[in-house]
Amino acid sequence: MSRIINLDPMNANQATFKDGWDVYRIAALDDPYPVWAAIREESPVLDAGGGVFFVSAFELANEALRHPAVRAGSGVAESFGATEGPVYDVATSWLMSLDGEEHQRARGLVQREFTSKRVEALRPFIDAAADRLAREFATACVEQPSDLVPALAFALPSEVIRSLFAIDADEWQRDVVPLIAPTGEPATDPTRADAPAPGAAVAALAEYFRRRIERGGDAGGLLAQLRVADPESGRLSDRAVIANAVLLVTAAIDTTTGLVANTVACLLSHPDQLARVRAHPELVVGVVEETLRFEPPALSCSRTTVEPITLGGVAIPAGSHLLFCIGAANRDPDRFTEPDRFDVERPVERGAETLSFGGGRHFCLGAALARLEAQVAVRALLEHAPDIALHEPIAWRKDSPTVRAPARLVVSRAGRC
């Protein structure tokens, strides 16, 4: 059975969603939040058809993410439209898609590199890289309006993850950056004949890591760590190693790029809040937390039920797909006061309880690193270019239903450009 969802409440334009995963299409709107709010108010657990249940209320999502009958989901593969081939192989073999011993083994090999202690040890490197990039961007912006996305939001997490993989800078720039760098094309329609195939970067990265392993180029860094045999549960297959290497690159760069860009975009779109942060730089921590709530770069996560459950009074059969709308849950008025207001002084302890990094056994391993990178990047930017302002309207990405971030964020410096 199909669902009719009002995509534009102001103009009453409607679109028919086929069963299930087509609810992803809402995320392509420039402002999906009113539509999500309407769904949350009417059906906080929406039976979208085809065995897909769309969960938009905070407490229900938070409960289900920790439910013992809920396991890893296939939402990312579905968002790519992948049912077979290299993209499907990767998306069904990485951490997000694993459970049980296989998940514990892979997660155990990686998580020690992302402990609070290890992340804090990266601070000097991140500080230096962010300072250099922000200074270069501030100088460039004196000459002409400049796009912050490639210059800082992407460049910083790209450099950090390159160092963690211990990949030579020249090789990284030659072989990896072209696969993952922002295109700067905000309105790319994925249905166009010349549009890149969904998941093309995932497939290309998988091939890169396959070749790197074949030539013995995995000495040191995260790729080598993934290939270490666990004394109890054994070694990951090469397919799982490659899949999780791809996950670490895409997750560490794509969503952190979004978090940095979203944080700057939120500040520049709310001049009163920007003024507060300029006057009180210590508020940067709260700025990042509020951005994670108000404009999270990761819009959703998915799970699968292995037993029948009841959620919000809705009976959900075993084998169903749960698609959790983080963007809607983080603006649930039953959880957050004035949820549609961007407030950099919203208590941090509330912001830390958002669902922006998921929940339960699949909570994001890179949460501490992403937070640190965003805080350092924004602080450096405001130090070197305190007078930046939006030069043109924000153009949001259209290439992924799971990522919310500017495709371009062009800024100028007041009175200079």
C-alpha positions in Angstrom: 0.0 0.0 0.0 1.3 3.5 -0.9 1.4 6.5 1.3 0.6 10.1 0.3 2.9 12.5 2.1 2.6 16.3 1.7 6.0 17.5 0.6 5.2 21.2 0.8 2.6 22.1 3.4 2.6 25.8 2.2 1.7 24.9 -1.4 -0.1 21.6 -0.7 2.0 19.8 -3.3 1.7 16.1 -2.7 3.8 13.2 -3.9 3.0 9.5 -3.8 5.5 7.3 -2.0 5.7 3.7 -3.0 6.0 1.2 -0.3 8.9 1.5 2.1 12.2 3.2 1.5 10.8 6.0 -0.7 10.3 8.0 2.6 14.0 8.8 2.1 12.9 11.3 -0.6 11.8 13.7 2.1 15.4 14.4 3.0 16.0 15.9 -0.5 13.9 18.9 0.3 15.7 22.2 1.1 13.8 22.2 4.4 12.5 18.7 5.3 11.7 19.5 8.9 8.1 20.7 8.5 7.2 17.5 6.7 8.9 15.4 9.3 7.2 17.3 12.1 3.8 16.7 10.5 4.6 12.9 10.2 5.8 12.9 13.8 2.6 14.5 15.1 0.3 12.3 13.1 2.2 9.0 13.1 5.3 8.9 15.2 5.7 5.3 14.1 4.6 5.4 10.4 4.0 2.1 8.6 5.5 3.2 5.3 4.7 -0.1 3.6 6.9 -2.9 2.4 8.0 -3.8 5.9 9.5 -0.3 6.6 8.5 1.6 9.7 9.5 5.3 9.9 10.2 6.4 13.5 10.3 10.1 14.1 9.6 10.6 17.9 12.6 10.9 20.2 11.6 8.6 23.0 10.4 5.9 20.7 13.6 6.0 18.6 15.8 6.1 21.7 13.9 3.1 23.1 14.0 1.0 19.9 17.7 1.7 19.3 18.4 -0.2 22.5 15.8 -2.9 22.2 17.2 -6.4 22.5 15.1 -7.6 19.5 16.5 -4.9 17.2 19.6 -5.6 15.1 21.7 -3.9 12.5 19.8 -2.5 9.5 20.2 -2.3 5.7 19.1 1.3 5.3 22.4 2.5 3.8 22.4 -0.1 1.1 18.7 0.7 0.4 19.6 4.4 0.1 22.1 3.5 -2.6 19.5 1.4 -4.3 22.0 -1.5 -4.1 20.8 -5.1 -4.2 24.0 -6.7 -5.5 27.5 -5.8 -6.7 30.4 -4.0 -5.0 28.4 -1.3 -3.3 26.0 -3.9 -1.9 29.0 -6.1 -0.8 30.5 -3.1 1.1 27.3 -1.8 2.7 26.4 -5.3 4.0 29.8 -6.1 5.4 30.8 -3.0 7.3 30.2 -2.4 11.0 26.8 -0.8 10.6 25.5 -4.0 9.1 27.0 -6.5 11.4 25.9 -8.1 14.7 27.0 -10.7 17.2 30.6 -12.0 17.2 31.4 -10.6 13.8 30.4 -7.1 14.9 32.2 -7.4 18.2 35.4 -8.5 16.4 35.4 -5.7 13.9 34.4 -3.1 16.4 37.0 -4.2 18.9 39.8 -3.9 16.3 38.7 -0.3 15.6 37.4 1.2 18.8 40.7 1.3 20.6 41.8 3.9 18.0 38.9 6.1 18.9 38.9 6.1 22.7 38.8 9.5 24.4 42.5 9.2 25.3 43.5 8.4 21.7 41.3 11.2 20.4 42.7 13.7 22.8 46.2 12.7 21.8 45.3 13.9 18.3 44.5 17.4 19.5 47.9 19.0 18.7 47.7 17.6 15.1 44.1 18.8 14.7 44.9 22.2 16.2 47.8 22.7 13.8 45.9 21.6 10.7 42.8 23.6 11.5 44.9 26.7 12.3 46.7 26.4 8.9 43.6 25.8 6.9 41.5 28.5 8.6 44.3 31.0 8.1 44.6 30.1 4.4 40.9 30.4 4.0 40.7 33.7 5.8 43.4 35.1 3.5 41.7 33.8 0.4 38.4 35.3 1.4 40.1 38.8 1.5 40.5 38.5 -2.3 37.0 37.1 -3.1 34.1 35.2 -1.7 35.2 31.6 -1.0 33.6 28.2 -0.5 34.2 27.0 3.0 33.2 23.4 2.3 36.3 22.2 0.4 38.7 24.7 2.0 38.1 23.8 5.7 35.0 21.6 6.3 36.3 18.8 4.1 40.1 19.5 4.2 40.4 19.1 8.0 38.7 15.6 8.4 40.3 14.5 5.2 43.8 15.2 6.6 43.0 13.6 10.0 41.7 10.4 8.5 44.7 10.3 6.1 47.0 10.4 9.0 45.1 7.7 10.9 45.4 5.4 7.8 49.1 6.3 7.5 48.7 7.0 3.8 51.3 9.2 2.1 49.9 12.7 1.4 50.7 12.6 -2.3 49.0 9.2 -2.8 46.0 10.5 -0.8 45.6 13.5 -2.9 46.1 11.6 -6.1 44.1 8.4 -5.4 41.6 9.1 -2.7 40.6 12.8 -2.6 39.2 12.8 -6.2 36.8 10.0 -5.1 35.4 11.8 -2.0 35.9 15.5 -2.4 32.8 17.7 -2.5 31.6 18.4 -6.0 30.2 21.8 -5.2 27.1 20.9 -7.2 24.1 21.5 -4.9 21.2 20.5 -7.1 22.5 17.3 -8.7 19.4 15.3 -9.5 20.2 11.6 -9.0 17.7 10.7 -11.7 19.6 12.6 -14.4 21.3 10.5 -17.0 24.7 12.1 -16.3 24.4 11.8 -12.5 27.0 9.7 -10.8 25.7 6.2 -9.9 24.5 6.0 -6.2 27.4 4.7 -4.1 30.0 5.3 -6.9 32.5 6.7 -4.3 31.9 3.6 -2.1 32.7 1.3 -5.0 35.8 3.2 -6.0 37.1 3.4 -2.4 36.6 -0.4 -2.1 38.7 -0.9 -5.2 41.4 1.4 -3.9 41.7 -0.5 -0.6 41.7 -3.8 -2.4 44.6 -2.8 -4.6 46.4 -1.3 -1.5 46.1 -4.7 0.3 47.3 -6.6 -2.8 50.4 -4.5 -3.1 51.2 -4.8 0.6 50.5 -1.1 1.3 48.8 -1.6 4.6 51.8 -1.3 6.9 50.8 0.8 9.9 47.5 2.7 10.4 43.9 1.6 10.5 44.0 -0.7 7.5 46.7 -2.8 9.2 44.7 -2.7 12.4 41.7 -4.1 10.7 43.8 -7.1 9.5 45.0 -8.1 12.9 43.6 -11.4 14.0 41.7 -11.5 17.2 43.1 -14.2 19.5 39.6 -15.5 20.2 37.4 -14.9 17.2 40.0 -14.9 14.4 40.6 -12.6 11.4 38.2 -10.5 9.4 37.8 -11.5 5.8 39.4 -9.2 3.2 35.9 -8.3 2.2 35.1 -7.1 5.7 38.4 -5.3 6.1 37.8 -3.4 2.9 34.2 -2.6 3.8 35.2 -1.2 7.2 38.1 0.8 5.7 35.6 2.4 3.3 33.2 3.0 6.2 35.9 4.7 8.3 36.9 7.0 5.4 33.3 7.9 4.4 31.9 8.3 7.9 34.9 10.1 9.3 35.0 12.6 6.4 31.5 12.9 5.0 29.6 13.5 8.2 32.3 15.5 9.9 32.5 17.7 6.8 28.8 18.1 7.2 29.1 18.9 10.9 31.7 21.6 10.4 29.8 23.2 7.5 26.4 22.9 9.3 27.9 24.5 12.4 29.2 27.5 10.4 26.0 27.7 8.4 23.8 27.7 11.5 25.9 30.5 13.1 25.9 32.6 9.9 22.1 32.1 9.6 21.5 33.3 13.2 23.5 36.5 13.6 22.4 37.0 17.2 23.9 33.6 18.1 27.0 34.3 16.1 27.5 37.5 18.1 27.2 35.6 21.4 29.9 33.2 20.2 32.2 36.0 19.0 31.9 37.6 22.4 32.3 34.3 24.3 34.5 31.8 22.3 34.1 29.2 25.1 30.6 28.7 23.7 32.0 26.8 20.7 31.4 23.5 22.5 27.8 24.3 22.9 27.6 25.5 19.3 28.7 22.1 18.0 26.3 20.3 20.3 23.3 22.5 19.3 24.2 22.0 15.6 24.2 18.2 16.2 20.7 18.6 17.5 19.3 21.3 15.2 21.0 20.4 11.9 22.6 16.9 12.2 24.7 15.8 9.3 23.6 12.2 9.6 19.8 12.3 9.1 18.9 8.7 9.8 19.9 5.3 10.8 18.2 1.9 10.3 17.7 -1.4 12.2 15.9 -4.7 11.7 13.7 -6.5 14.1 14.5 -10.1 14.8 11.4 -10.6 16.9 7.9 -8.9 16.9 7.9 -5.8 19.0 5.4 -3.1 19.8 6.6 0.5 19.5 4.3 3.4 20.3 1.3 1.2 20.2 2.2 -0.1 16.7 2.7 -3.8 16.2 5.9 -4.4 14.2 6.5 -7.9 12.9 9.8 -9.7 13.0 12.0 -9.0 9.9 10.7 -5.4 9.6 13.0 -2.4 8.8 13.0 0.5 11.3 14.2 3.8 9.7 14.9 6.2 12.5 14.6 9.9 11.5 17.3 11.6 13.6 16.5 15.0 12.1 12.9 14.7 13.3 13.7 13.1 16.7 16.1 15.8 17.6 13.4 18.4 17.1 10.7 16.6 19.0 8.9 19.1 21.3 8.2 16.4 23.8 12.0 16.2 24.4 13.3 19.7 23.6 12.0 23.1 24.6 11.4 25.3 21.5 13.0 22.6 19.3 13.0 24.7 16.1 15.1 27.5 17.8 18.9 27.4 17.3 20.3 28.2 20.8 24.0 28.0 21.4 23.5 28.3 25.1 21.1 25.3 25.3 22.5 23.2 28.2 25.2 21.0 26.8 24.0 18.0 28.9 20.7 18.2 26.9 22.5 18.4 23.6 24.6 15.4 24.5 21.5 13.3 24.7 20.5 13.8 21.0 20.4 10.8 18.7 22.9 12.3 16.3 25.4 9.5 16.7 22.8 6.8 16.9 22.5 4.6 20.0 22.9 1.2 21.5 25.6 -1.2 20.4 26.0 0.6 17.1 26.7 4.0 18.6 29.1 5.9 16.4 32.7 5.1 17.2 34.0 8.4 15.9 31.7 10.7 17.9 34.4 12.1 20.1 36.7 12.7 17.1 34.0 14.4 15.1 33.1 16.7 18.0 36.7 17.7 18.5 37.4 18.4 14.8 34.2 20.6 14.6 35.1 22.5 17.8 38.6 23.2 16.7 37.7 24.1 13.1 35.0 26.6 14.2 37.2 28.1 16.8 40.1 28.6 14.3 37.8 30.0 11.7 36.3 32.7 14.1 39.8 33.5 15.3 41.2 34.1 11.8 38.0 35.4 10.1 35.7 36.8 12.7 34.0 39.0 10.2 32.7 36.3 7.8 29.2 36.4 6.5 27.1 34.4 4.0 27.7 35.6 0.5 24.9 33.6 -1.1 22.1 31.4 0.1 23.0 28.0 1.4 22.6 25.3 -1.2 22.0 21.9 0.3 23.3 18.6 -1.0 20.9 16.4 -2.9 23.1 13.4 -3.6 22.4 11.4 -0.4 19.2 11.0 1.5 21.2 10.2 4.7 23.5 13.2 4.8 22.3 16.8 5.4 25.0 19.4 4.6 25.7 22.4 2.3 27.1 21.5 -1.1 28.5 25.0 -1.2 28.9 27.5 1.7 30.2 30.7 0.1 31.2 33.3 2.5 32.8 36.8 2.3 34.5 39.0 4.9 32.5 42.1 5.8 33.8 45.1 4.0 36.6 43.3 2.2 35.0 41.3 -0.6 
